[in-house]
């Protein structure tokens, strides 16, 4: 009898010490029909307010939870919050009112861990004209996102804004072939972001960047990422709407693969903008069947009407200290390297070393390079980059 009581006490202590908040205990049904939004928010509120160091919010395995717009806000009392997405989470199959910028979002949370093998499905097609972002993190610090699956986003799948010290690993992102402007991961105004062992497929024709590093970001480390189809790994676009303080620095991409993409490694800036993009490196990247594998475009403008007068040319984003090392693979078309730099200040400190890009076509078309106002050094490149000047 005493042993039974002791075991019961130990069992109770274990449950309490875990501080687990299961969304089903707050009314979530998980039948893909019932609106479980309130249960998710109530479980979050209880966990966030818990006076303990560690808490866990759980969406259990074997269920599919229907959730409308949900904003999980901090700061929280607990120093570590573990959000386990073990089941699936889906958006409604029809639009609802009061759409925010995000479908699911976390604001001002420190020590957050989002993990699980469940799928997060944004039911993107119904939203492509209204475009909420699938999963957003705003002003979050010391965060880990691990192993989650994102699919069918209304717009960008994953956005970091004003975040710092974030690890993203083992994440899978996919979008259907007809999806428009569905970036994989967007990073803006954020620092010390580490993306590793992640797979992103956002489709060739109308998807968008696998990863886009936007203004205000620094110390971004992208390692062992598989991208494609899509528009590659981009810095920018920088300087949209004439921004005079567009910045990006210490961006490092290595040991990654880009397949069947419209662009490979791209830096894109608008005319008439100001600021800088500097201290950028691409190392040991394989590009297969990719258009524009290496591209700097300082005339970027996807709009029908683009700035093209003397005023817009007065300023530019200064690009400097960019290296491409051990970049190999096959290309579609015949332009392997395109460095279209500003006529105002040009690009400086460019280094191309160990480049080997050959045609993916059976005919073996000759691959070429094109440069404009690009300054730097070249070592062992195919195609030859003779247009780069000291």
Protein Blocks (a to p, Z undefined) as FASTA:
>chain_A
ZZmmmmmmmmmmmmmmnopacfklnopaolomaccklmmmmmmmmmmmpccfbdcdddde
hiacdddddddddddfblbdcdddfbccdddfbdcehiafbfbdcehiehiacedjbdcd
ehlmlmmmnopafbdcehiahiadehiacehifblfbdcehiahiadehiacdddfklgh
iafbdcehiahiadehiacdebjklmccfbacdehiahiadehiaededebjaedjehih
hiakbccehiacehiacehifbfcdcdddehiacddehiadehiadehiahkbacdfkbc
fbfbdcddfklmmpccddehiadehiadddehjbfbdcdddfklopehiacehiacddfb
fnlpacddddehiacddehiadddfkbcZZ
